[in-house]
Amino acid sequence: MTQRAPIHRGFGDGRGQPGAGGEAILMLHPFLCSQNVWRTVADQLSDTGRFEVLAPTMVGHHGGARAGTWLLDTATLVDDVERRMDQIGWDTAHIVGNSLGGWVAFELERRGRARTLTAIAPAGGWGRHSPTKYETVLKFLLGAPALIAARLIGPRILDLPFGTRIATLPVSGPADGPSRADLVALVEDATHCTAYVQLLIKTLRLPGLLELAEVGVPTHLVLCEKDRVFPSPRGTKYFIEHLPTDATVTRLPGLGHIPMLEAPGVITELITEFVDRHTDPKRAAPPAG
């Protein structure tokens, strides 16, 4: 699997500090996906001239590094993301994570790498033996036949009867949410994810996110009304009950598990408003000139 360069927009000074780069925003993708899900939002954030955006592909996913082990755990994903932050000189960033990316975002916060944390339909909302954990793993296992078929047929599977709807069920609300190009990219990413079995085994072996009440940075939990991976209320109850009481909670009507594919403008605005709310105006100001 060939590694690809991460999406990196709005950089100049390389440190995510005011000046050429602006405020640093790190965006992390869901399980089976890649940095591709952030393309539009990354461009929109960069176009403001106020943000430097990094969206890497995580270990074991299409375009990311190989895991090198069958016992892939969250720490391995976090280590790789930290390495990428270090390469461009970021000590901290405003971290945005969707699904698996949300889980990794919380772990990065524990390591002191987050200025703020935005978790969009995050994974990890369970204890060691929570029914939600087993339900989540079962959903992905039930999707394995479709994944195998997509691997054999490729993006042409979208042209089969009900092919598009099967592809959109786990990621969006309406069938016409994501564009054709986004769906093709999703099929390519999902069928080339080498961490599929590894991460499901990891989920079964280990507990989810513990000690959420100890999160020490401004936190924004974003829940999606049409999320079929972590449906409300049972799929989101753990976060609602365990996050700090001052965490911001936003519910997005009509959107599915990967909302930036359906409504990138909504997600861009949501990220921008939260980052601005927790950023010193002097730091966030664009360079003069």
GIFEN-V281000 format. One record per residue. SS is DSSP state (2 for helix, 1 for strand, 0 for the rest). D_FIRST is the distance of its C-alpha to the first C-alpha in whole Angstrom. Layout:
ss=SS d_first=D_FIRST
ss=SS d_first=D_FIRST
This chain:
ss=0 d_first=0
ss=0 d_first=4
ss=0 d_first=6
ss=0 d_first=9
ss=0 d_first=13
ss=0 d_first=15
ss=1 d_first=18
ss=1 d_first=21
ss=1 d_first=24
ss=0 d_first=28
ss=0 d_first=27
ss=0 d_first=30
ss=0 d_first=31
ss=0 d_first=28
ss=0 d_first=29
ss=0 d_first=30
ss=0 d_first=33
ss=0 d_first=36
ss=0 d_first=36
ss=0 d_first=33
ss=0 d_first=31
ss=0 d_first=33
ss=1 d_first=32
ss=1 d_first=29
ss=1 d_first=27
ss=1 d_first=23
ss=1 d_first=22
ss=1 d_first=20
ss=0 d_first=18
ss=0 d_first=19
ss=0 d_first=17
ss=0 d_first=14
ss=0 d_first=14
ss=0 d_first=13
ss=2 d_first=15
ss=2 d_first=16
ss=2 d_first=19
ss=2 d_first=21
ss=2 d_first=21
ss=2 d_first=24
ss=2 d_first=26
ss=2 d_first=24
ss=2 d_first=26
ss=2 d_first=29
ss=2 d_first=29
ss=2 d_first=29
ss=2 d_first=31
ss=0 d_first=34
ss=0 d_first=34
ss=0 d_first=34
ss=1 d_first=31
ss=1 d_first=28
ss=1 d_first=25
ss=1 d_first=21
ss=1 d_first=19
ss=0 d_first=15
ss=0 d_first=12
ss=0 d_first=13
ss=0 d_first=11
ss=0 d_first=9
ss=0 d_first=9
ss=0 d_first=7
ss=0 d_first=7
ss=0 d_first=8
ss=0 d_first=8
ss=0 d_first=8
ss=0 d_first=11
ss=0 d_first=12
ss=0 d_first=15
ss=0 d_first=16
ss=0 d_first=19
ss=0 d_first=17
ss=0 d_first=20
ss=2 d_first=21
ss=2 d_first=21
ss=2 d_first=18
ss=2 d_first=17
ss=2 d_first=20
ss=2 d_first=20
ss=2 d_first=16
ss=2 d_first=18
ss=2 d_first=21
ss=2 d_first=20
ss=2 d_first=19
ss=2 d_first=22
ss=2 d_first=24
ss=2 d_first=22
ss=0 d_first=24
ss=0 d_first=27
ss=0 d_first=27
ss=0 d_first=29
ss=0 d_first=29
ss=1 d_first=28
ss=1 d_first=29
ss=1 d_first=27
ss=1 d_first=26
ss=1 d_first=24
ss=1 d_first=23
ss=0 d_first=23
ss=2 d_first=21
ss=2 d_first=21
ss=2 d_first=24
ss=2 d_first=24
ss=2 d_first=22
ss=2 d_first=25
ss=2 d_first=28
ss=2 d_first=26
ss=2 d_first=26
ss=2 d_first=29
ss=2 d_first=31
ss=0 d_first=29
ss=0 d_first=31
ss=0 d_first=29
ss=1 d_first=30
ss=1 d_first=33
ss=1 d_first=33
ss=1 d_first=31
ss=1 d_first=30
ss=1 d_first=28
ss=1 d_first=28
ss=0 d_first=28
ss=0 d_first=27
ss=0 d_first=25
ss=0 d_first=27
ss=0 d_first=31
ss=0 d_first=32
ss=0 d_first=33
ss=0 d_first=32
ss=0 d_first=34
ss=0 d_first=34
ss=2 d_first=34
ss=2 d_first=32
ss=2 d_first=29
ss=2 d_first=30
ss=2 d_first=30
ss=2 d_first=27
ss=2 d_first=25
ss=2 d_first=27
ss=2 d_first=26
ss=2 d_first=22
ss=2 d_first=23
ss=2 d_first=25
ss=0 d_first=23
ss=2 d_first=21
ss=2 d_first=22
ss=2 d_first=22
ss=2 d_first=18
ss=2 d_first=18
ss=2 d_first=20
ss=2 d_first=18
ss=2 d_first=15
ss=2 d_first=17
ss=2 d_first=19
ss=2 d_first=16
ss=2 d_first=18
ss=2 d_first=21
ss=2 d_first=22
ss=2 d_first=24
ss=2 d_first=26
ss=0 d_first=27
ss=0 d_first=31
ss=0 d_first=30
ss=2 d_first=26
ss=2 d_first=26
ss=2 d_first=28
ss=2 d_first=26
ss=2 d_first=23
ss=2 d_first=25
ss=2 d_first=27
ss=0 d_first=25
ss=0 d_first=24
ss=0 d_first=28
ss=0 d_first=31
ss=0 d_first=32
ss=0 d_first=30
ss=0 d_first=31
ss=0 d_first=29
ss=0 d_first=26
ss=0 d_first=25
ss=2 d_first=24
ss=2 d_first=21
ss=2 d_first=20
ss=2 d_first=20
ss=2 d_first=18
ss=2 d_first=16
ss=2 d_first=16
ss=2 d_first=16
ss=2 d_first=12
ss=2 d_first=11
ss=2 d_first=13
ss=2 d_first=12
ss=0 d_first=8
ss=0 d_first=9
ss=0 d_first=9
ss=0 d_first=12
ss=2 d_first=14
ss=2 d_first=16
ss=2 d_first=16
ss=2 d_first=18
ss=2 d_first=20
ss=2 d_first=21
ss=2 d_first=22
ss=2 d_first=24
ss=2 d_first=26
ss=2 d_first=26
ss=0 d_first=27
ss=0 d_first=30
ss=0 d_first=29
ss=0 d_first=30
ss=0 d_first=33
ss=0 d_first=36
ss=2 d_first=35
ss=2 d_first=39
ss=2 d_first=38
ss=0 d_first=35
ss=0 d_first=37
ss=0 d_first=36
ss=1 d_first=37
ss=1 d_first=35
ss=1 d_first=34
ss=1 d_first=33
ss=1 d_first=32
ss=1 d_first=33
ss=1 d_first=32
ss=0 d_first=35
ss=0 d_first=33
ss=0 d_first=30
ss=0 d_first=30
ss=0 d_first=27
ss=0 d_first=30
ss=0 d_first=33
ss=0 d_first=36
ss=0 d_first=38
ss=0 d_first=37
ss=0 d_first=33
ss=0 d_first=34
ss=2 d_first=37
ss=2 d_first=36
ss=2 d_first=35
ss=2 d_first=38
ss=2 d_first=40
ss=2 d_first=38
ss=0 d_first=37
ss=0 d_first=40
ss=0 d_first=43
ss=0 d_first=42
ss=0 d_first=39
ss=1 d_first=39
ss=1 d_first=38
ss=1 d_first=37
ss=1 d_first=37
ss=1 d_first=35
ss=0 d_first=37
ss=0 d_first=36
ss=0 d_first=32
ss=0 d_first=29
ss=0 d_first=26
ss=0 d_first=24
ss=2 d_first=27
ss=2 d_first=26
ss=2 d_first=25
ss=0 d_first=28
ss=0 d_first=30
ss=2 d_first=28
ss=2 d_first=32
ss=2 d_first=33
ss=2 d_first=30
ss=2 d_first=30
ss=2 d_first=34
ss=2 d_first=34
ss=2 d_first=32
ss=2 d_first=34
ss=2 d_first=37
ss=2 d_first=36
ss=2 d_first=35
ss=2 d_first=38
ss=2 d_first=40
ss=0 d_first=39
ss=0 d_first=39
ss=0 d_first=41
ss=2 d_first=43
ss=2 d_first=43
ss=2 d_first=40
ss=2 d_first=38
ss=0 d_first=40
ss=0 d_first=39
ss=0 d_first=40
ss=0 d_first=43
ss=0 d_first=44
